[in-house]
Amino acid sequence: MIDKSSQKGSFGGLFSTDSRWARWLLAAIVLTFIIFDQFDWMDPVKNSLSSEQFLIKIGTYEVTVYKLISGLINLLMVFWLASLISVFGEKRIRSLKHMRASNRTLLANGFKLIIFISVFFIGLNVLGISPTVLTVFGGALGIGIGFGLQKIASNFISGLILLFEKSVEEGDLVELAGGFQGFVRRTGARYTLIETFDSKEIMIPNEDFITNRVTNWTFSNTSGRIEIIIGVSYECDIEKARDLILEAAKEHPRCSRNPAPQCHLTDYAASSIDFLLHFWVDDVTQGRVEPRSDVMRSIWKKFKAHNIVIPYPQTDVHIKNKPG
């Protein structure tokens, strides 16, 4: 999943080196242009599109239609080569197993950012545009970022904060507001990919991890606590019931020995005496539902064998008859 996501994130689907139709299309366009230009078959078209009739003026900048088309084809080739370099470099960085996942992601994003910036200035050079022309669009670009690109900039900065803080890393089990849980599979420039327990892949904006409350079950360790509430009848031996509950927890193979399981009497309820069982598992990423279910089944069997009753909800009704 991680490799698939990372490939999709490189220059979009059009320039993806894993898109077969894109490779053949780019190769056909570039090869056709080179052959026609090499054998001077493009001269009539070149002379026609280079005439003053097809001259485009933008302020003091002048460009012919032929030069524009040629520059766009060359720019397309540059982007495709940059995509090759980006994907190859990202795969090499993510294969460095001696580095932490967050460091690999940070290094991969930094590498792609350098590629993006380099391709941008190379593209300007291919098109014959001076970088000083960009100063004309500086004010408009600032307004665009301030309004239209506000969320994108916020998510990008939030992603960098997450990578530097290492508060949420790949492989962590996290719980977001509303009880939403899943494993972090990838942290990108715009979103963090979460895989839920039912194998759904959900893209969460990076900003949500900064502005909202997030529970990281594996931030400093992978242990987790499980709680079970059990009610027994008022006629039962509560000390025996407590011992059986603790015994069921300790017998489970995933139950941690340190800290040891604990069982407390918490309430004299309307129909039962309630106990609260706490026990820990060493690796919460392997799940908490299964050990909880196993311990509850074990408690049921032990109660049956020792005549400990789990009561139904009941109500006592006293009827008084009036004299006469």
N, C-alpha and C positions, 0 to 999 in steps of 0.2 A: 504493500500500500504506500509505503514511504517513497519508494522509487517512482511509482506511478505518479504520485502527487508532485514530486520534485520535477519530473519531466514536463508535466503540464504547466509548471510555473515559469518555464524559460521562454521568454519572448512570445508567449501565446501559442495557439495551435498552428497558426500559419507558418511560423518559423521553427516549429518543433522538428528536430532531427529524427524523431521517431515516427513522423507522419510520412508515409510512403508517397502519397499523392503530392505532398508539398515538395519532397525531394525531386521527384520526376518533373514537376512543373517548373521549379527553379532551374534545374539542369537544362530542360528544353529551351527555356527563354534565353538563358545566358549563352548556351551553345549556338542557338540560331542567330543571335545578335553577333557573336564572334565570327561565325562563318560568313555571314553577309557582309560584315565590315572588312574581313580579311580579303575577300574576292572582289571588293569594290562594288558589290551589288547594291550597297546602301547609298552610293554616291548620288543618284537622282533624288532619293528621299532626303538625304543629308543636305544637299544643296538647296532643296526646296524649303525644308524646315529651318534652315539656317538663314534664310533671307530676312530682310527687314519686315516683311509682311507678317512673319511669325515671331517677331521680337517682343518679349514681355518686359515691361519696365515696372519696377517697384522702387519708387524714389530714385536714388542714383544707381540702383542695382539693375543691370540689364542681363537677360538670359534668353537664348533662343529655345524654341520648342524642342529641337533636336538635342541640344545640350541638356535640357531638362529631362527628356526621356532617357538619354544615355546615363545621366547621373542617377536617375531612379533605378535603372537596371543594375548599375554598379553598387548602389546603396543596398538593393535587395540582396546582392551577393555578399556584401559586407555583413549584413545582418545574419545571413545564413551561416557564414563562417564563424561569426561571434556566437551563434547558438551552439555550434559544434564545440567551441572552446568552453562555453559556459556549462554545458551538460557534462562534458568530459571532466572539467575541473571540479564540478560539484560531486560527481561520483567518486573521484579520487579523494576528495576531502572527507566525504561520508564513510569511506572505507578505512579511515584512520581509527582503528579500534582503541588505541591507547589514549585517545582524547575523550572527554565527556561529551555526551550527545549535544548539550547546549553549546559547548565550544565549537563543535563541528558545524552546527547550524549557523552560529554567529560568523564563523570563518567563511562558510559557503555563501551566506548573504552578502558579506563584505566583498567576496570575490566577484559575485554577479553584479554588485553595484559598480565596481571598478570597470567591469566589462561594459555595462550600460553607458557609463560616462565616456569611456574611450570610443565606443561605437558612435555615440552622439556627435563628438567632435570630428571623428573620421568622416561621418556622413556629411557634416557641414563642409569639410574640405573637398569631398567628392563632388558635391553640388556647386562648389565654388563660392560658398557663402562665407563671408568673414565673420568671426565670432563677435566682432564689434557691433554687427547688425542686431544682435540679441538685446542690446541696451534699449532699443526702441520698444521692445516688448516687455521690458522689465516691470513697468508699472502695472500693465494689464495682467502679467503673470502673477504678481503679488496679490492683486485683487481676486484673481481666480483661485489661488490657494486659500485666501482668506475666507471665501464663500463656498465655491463649488467643490474644492478639494479639501475642505476642513476635516471631514471624517477620515479621508484617506491618509492625510498627514498625521492625524491623531492616532490611527491604527498603526502606522509605520513606526512612530516614536514609541508607542506602547509596546510594540514587538521588540524594539531594541532594549527597552527597560526590562522586559521579561528575560531576555537573553543575558543581559549584564547582571541582573539580580539573581538569576538562577532560582527564582521562586517557583516556576513551573517549567519542568523539563520533559523531554520526550520519554515516554514510558510511565510517567506519573499517573496515579489514579486521583482524579479531581472530582469535586462535587460543586456545582454552581448553584446559584439561587433558584429555589423551587424544587430542590432535590434531584436535579439533573446530574447524572454521573457518567463517567467514561474515562478512557485512557488517552493521554496526549500522544498523538502519533507524529505530529509535525508542527513546528512553529514557523510561519512564513512572515513575509513583510506586511501582509494585510490581515491575515486570520491565523487562528490556531485550529488545527484539525483534531477533532475529538472522535474517538471510536467508542460507541456505547456497547453495553453488554449484549445487545441484540444485533451487533455488527453494522449499525448505522454509522455513517461518516458525516459528521456535522461540522460545519465551518463556523467557528465562533469569532467575532471581531476581537482583535487584541485589546481594544479599549475596555471590553467587558471585564477582562482579568485585572485591570487597574482600578476601575471605578466601582466594581461590585465586590461583594464578599465571595471569596473562593476558599473551599476546604480542600487542602492537598493532603490526602491520606498517606502519602509516601514522601513527604517533604524531608524529614530528618530520619525516619525509620519506616519499616513496612508493617509493623505490628498494628493490630486493631482490636478493639473490644467489642464483644457481643453480649447483648442483654436478653434475658428471657424472664418473663413474669409467669409464675405458676401459682395457682390457687388450690388449697387442699381443704378437706372438710374439717369442721370444728371438732368432730369426734376422733380425728386422727392423732397419732403421736407426732407432734411437730418436730421433735428432735430427730426421730427416725426419718421423717420426710426430708429434713434439711440434709442429713447425711447421704441419703440416696441421690438427691439432686447434685451434690458435690461429687459423688462417686461417678455419676453419669458424665459429668464434664471432664473429670480427670482421666477417664478411660479413653476419651477421644484422641486419636493420634495427632491431630493438629492443635490441641489445646496446649498453650504455653505453660511451662512450669514456673516461670518467673516473669511477671507476677502470677501467683497461684490463683485459681478460681475462688470466688467469694460468693456466699449466699446469705442474704439478709431477710429477716421478716420485716415487711414494710407496712402491712395494713391489716386491720380486722375489718374486712369488708362485709357487705350485707349477707353474702352467701358462702364466703370462704375466708380462709386465712391466706394472705398473699405473701409469696416469697419472690425476691429479686435475685437472679443469678447473673453474675458477671464472670466471664472468662475471656481470655485473650488468645488470638491466633498470631503466629509469627509472621506470616506473609498475607496481608489483606488483599493483595492483588490476585490471589488464587480463589477469592470469593469468601463471603461470610454467610450466604444463605445455606449452603450445603452443611457446614459444621453445625449451624444452629438447628437445622432440621434433624441431623443425626442425634444430637444431644436431646432434643425434645422427644424423639422416638424412644431413645434409651430410658428417659425418665418415665415415659408411659409404661414401658415394659416392667421397670423396677417397681413402680407403684402397684401395678397389677399383681406382681409376685408377692408383695408384702402388704396387700390389702389397704393401701393408701388410696383414698377416694378423692377424685377431682370432681367437685360437686357441680350440679347444674344450678343456674340461677333459680332461687326459690323464694317464696313469700309465705310467711305464716299468717293465717287468718283466724282470729279468735271471735267466736260468735257468742254473745251474751243474751240470754232470754230474760225478758222482763217478768217480774213476779205476777202470777195469776194469768 
